[in-house]
């Protein structure tokens, strides 16, 4: 049985006189003041066509929302969070657990948080921003925008490692399908492991390197052929498990073929592939290749707009690596949509600058916009006198510190959830938690 909010605790937990406990109490008061958040979360927790008023009592929507906030704040794995909920009275009170209520298990926490969709968390973020604006905690008079990169949970994408991963996953899936298919699966796992290890040793000659890669590619193709045959055979079996296994076999076989193709072109043809044509992980195929300050990041680009109080007024998780200059107008429109107000001042770095962007931003109602020097922009017409420009540039520099706070304090440097939807959900979970913290500090 699912509900939005627990009606009564079995036994209330006394508060602790500490600044961290006071912060959690302020955040709890903010969450209680926005019951619409609970309705959004409840829609994700209840399956379609399943009644939520029957069955065993599960975690309420408010409890799941608070578990998400606590998970991102503490930066701990689910097993450690389970211990904190069993050990700390303050955390139990924040998550609406009575003194004698059993804490949720690690699997229960992970299962409930995995049901939260990124669209739901984005809607929660809009509710928090509107709450801050309506209670005059954020004026939206000035906005600073910047982009950053968030890494995906993958290792360095070496060609040999990608081929080895493809063989390992296909072999595992073929073993699961062996009870249905009348054929033997390839058995070259040890050979693939030896070739992969040999390629990682230093000072490998070009001839040996090409020979090792040739063996790896041949073995991978054998597993791909076996996987495609098994997928075709399983599609004719009247069993749901066989059908879903055939989908996994075909999906990973296609990714393995992409890895083989890009390896042949890079190793044998010495072709330089563009980032958009590379597959850097067979488990996270959505991952983009980003270059930020001479550092390569495998993940996605995120555009963030902050107010004076540090509240994230707008955010967007991007696909690909679009130029910052193409995001200028969209960031301001999103701020207007989320807050219902038009900022008076906008400060961005030179990557967002163009003459057209100055005109487009001013057409949206912004009075002063500063992109820094250069790009042929008349800074006096765009922003004003020298004193105002200096003030806005110092204001924009604070965006770097706020992004650093998100990455250090809330661990937005790398996504901890897997999959395309999991990546977006994790980023939005961090943003929602940051906004609730900012509102609690301001209030």
Secondary structure in CASP SS format (residue, H / E / C, confidence):
PFRMAT SS
TARGET T0000
AUTHOR 0000-0000-0000
METHOD secondary structure of the structure
MODEL  1
X C 1.00
X C 1.00
X C 1.00
X C 1.00
X C 1.00
X C 1.00
X C 1.00
X C 1.00
X C 1.00
X C 1.00
X C 1.00
X C 1.00
X C 1.00
X C 1.00
X C 1.00
X C 1.00
X C 1.00
X C 1.00
X H 1.00
X H 1.00
X H 1.00
X H 1.00
X H 1.00
X H 1.00
X H 1.00
X H 1.00
X H 1.00
X H 1.00
X H 1.00
X H 1.00
X H 1.00
X H 1.00
X C 1.00
X C 1.00
X H 1.00
X H 1.00
X H 1.00
X H 1.00
X H 1.00
X H 1.00
X H 1.00
X H 1.00
X H 1.00
X H 1.00
X H 1.00
X C 1.00
X C 1.00
X C 1.00
X C 1.00
X C 1.00
X C 1.00
X C 1.00
X C 1.00
X C 1.00
X C 1.00
X C 1.00
X C 1.00
X C 1.00
X C 1.00
X C 1.00
X H 1.00
X H 1.00
X H 1.00
X H 1.00
X H 1.00
X H 1.00
X H 1.00
X H 1.00
X H 1.00
X H 1.00
X H 1.00
X H 1.00
X H 1.00
X H 1.00
X C 1.00
X C 1.00
X C 1.00
X H 1.00
X H 1.00
X H 1.00
X H 1.00
X H 1.00
X H 1.00
X H 1.00
X H 1.00
X H 1.00
X H 1.00
X C 1.00
X H 1.00
X H 1.00
X H 1.00
X H 1.00
X H 1.00
X H 1.00
X C 1.00
X C 1.00
X C 1.00
X C 1.00
X C 1.00
X C 1.00
X C 1.00
X C 1.00
X C 1.00
X C 1.00
X C 1.00
X H 1.00
X H 1.00
X H 1.00
X H 1.00
X H 1.00
X H 1.00
X H 1.00
X H 1.00
X H 1.00
X C 1.00
X C 1.00
X C 1.00
X H 1.00
X H 1.00
X H 1.00
X H 1.00
X H 1.00
X H 1.00
X H 1.00
X H 1.00
X H 1.00
X H 1.00
X H 1.00
X H 1.00
X H 1.00
X H 1.00
X H 1.00
X H 1.00
X H 1.00
X C 1.00
X C 1.00
X C 1.00
X C 1.00
X C 1.00
X C 1.00
X C 1.00
X E 1.00
X E 1.00
X E 1.00
X E 1.00
X E 1.00
X E 1.00
X E 1.00
X E 1.00
X E 1.00
X E 1.00
X C 1.00
X C 1.00
X C 1.00
X C 1.00
X C 1.00
X C 1.00
X C 1.00
X H 1.00
X H 1.00
X H 1.00
X H 1.00
X H 1.00
X H 1.00
X H 1.00
X H 1.00
X H 1.00
X H 1.00
X H 1.00
X H 1.00
X H 1.00
X H 1.00
X H 1.00
X H 1.00
X H 1.00
X H 1.00
X H 1.00
X C 1.00
X C 1.00
X C 1.00
X C 1.00
X C 1.00
X C 1.00
X C 1.00
X C 1.00
X C 1.00
X C 1.00
X C 1.00
X H 1.00
X H 1.00
X H 1.00
X H 1.00
X H 1.00
X H 1.00
X H 1.00
X H 1.00
X H 1.00
X H 1.00
X H 1.00
X C 1.00
X C 1.00
X C 1.00
X C 1.00
X C 1.00
X C 1.00
X H 1.00
X H 1.00
X H 1.00
X H 1.00
X H 1.00
X H 1.00
X H 1.00
X H 1.00
X H 1.00
X H 1.00
X H 1.00
X H 1.00
X H 1.00
X H 1.00
X H 1.00
X H 1.00
X H 1.00
X H 1.00
X H 1.00
X H 1.00
X H 1.00
X H 1.00
X H 1.00
X H 1.00
X H 1.00
X H 1.00
X H 1.00
X H 1.00
X H 1.00
X H 1.00
X C 1.00
X C 1.00
X C 1.00
X C 1.00
X H 1.00
X H 1.00
X H 1.00
X H 1.00
X H 1.00
X H 1.00
X H 1.00
X H 1.00
X H 1.00
X H 1.00
X H 1.00
X H 1.00
X H 1.00
X H 1.00
X H 1.00
X H 1.00
X H 1.00
X H 1.00
X H 1.00
X H 1.00
X H 1.00
X H 1.00
X H 1.00
X H 1.00
X H 1.00
X H 1.00
X H 1.00
X H 1.00
X C 1.00
X C 1.00
X C 1.00
X C 1.00
X C 1.00
X C 1.00
X C 1.00
X H 1.00
X H 1.00
X H 1.00
X C 1.00
X C 1.00
X C 1.00
X C 1.00
X C 1.00
X C 1.00
X C 1.00
X C 1.00
X C 1.00
X C 1.00
X E 1.00
X E 1.00
X E 1.00
X E 1.00
X C 1.00
X C 1.00
X C 1.00
X C 1.00
X E 1.00
X E 1.00
X E 1.00
X E 1.00
X E 1.00
X E 1.00
X E 1.00
X E 1.00
X E 1.00
X E 1.00
X E 1.00
X C 1.00
X C 1.00
X C 1.00
X C 1.00
X C 1.00
X E 1.00
X E 1.00
X E 1.00
X E 1.00
X E 1.00
X E 1.00
X C 1.00
X C 1.00
X C 1.00
X C 1.00
X C 1.00
X C 1.00
X H 1.00
X H 1.00
X H 1.00
X C 1.00
X H 1.00
X H 1.00
X H 1.00
X H 1.00
X H 1.00
X H 1.00
X H 1.00
X H 1.00
X H 1.00
X H 1.00
X H 1.00
X H 1.00
X C 1.00
X C 1.00
X C 1.00
X C 1.00
X C 1.00
X E 1.00
X E 1.00
X E 1.00
X E 1.00
X C 1.00
X H 1.00
X H 1.00
X H 1.00
X C 1.00
X C 1.00
X H 1.00
X H 1.00
X H 1.00
X H 1.00
X H 1.00
X H 1.00
X H 1.00
X H 1.00
X H 1.00
X C 1.00
X C 1.00
X C 1.00
X C 1.00
X E 1.00
X E 1.00
X E 1.00
X C 1.00
X C 1.00
X C 1.00
X C 1.00
X C 1.00
X C 1.00
X C 1.00
X C 1.00
X H 1.00
X H 1.00
X H 1.00
X H 1.00
X C 1.00
X C 1.00
X C 1.00
X H 1.00
X H 1.00
X H 1.00
X H 1.00
X H 1.00
X H 1.00
X H 1.00
X H 1.00
X H 1.00
X H 1.00
X H 1.00
X H 1.00
X H 1.00
X H 1.00
X H 1.00
X H 1.00
X H 1.00
X H 1.00
X H 1.00
X H 1.00
X H 1.00
X H 1.00
X H 1.00
X H 1.00
X C 1.00
X C 1.00
X C 1.00
X C 1.00
X E 1.00
X C 1.00
X C 1.00
X C 1.00
X C 1.00
X C 1.00
X H 1.00
X H 1.00
X H 1.00
X H 1.00
X H 1.00
X H 1.00
X H 1.00
X H 1.00
X H 1.00
X H 1.00
X H 1.00
X H 1.00
X H 1.00
X H 1.00
X H 1.00
X H 1.00
X H 1.00
X H 1.00
X H 1.00
X H 1.00
X H 1.00
X H 1.00
X H 1.00
X C 1.00
END
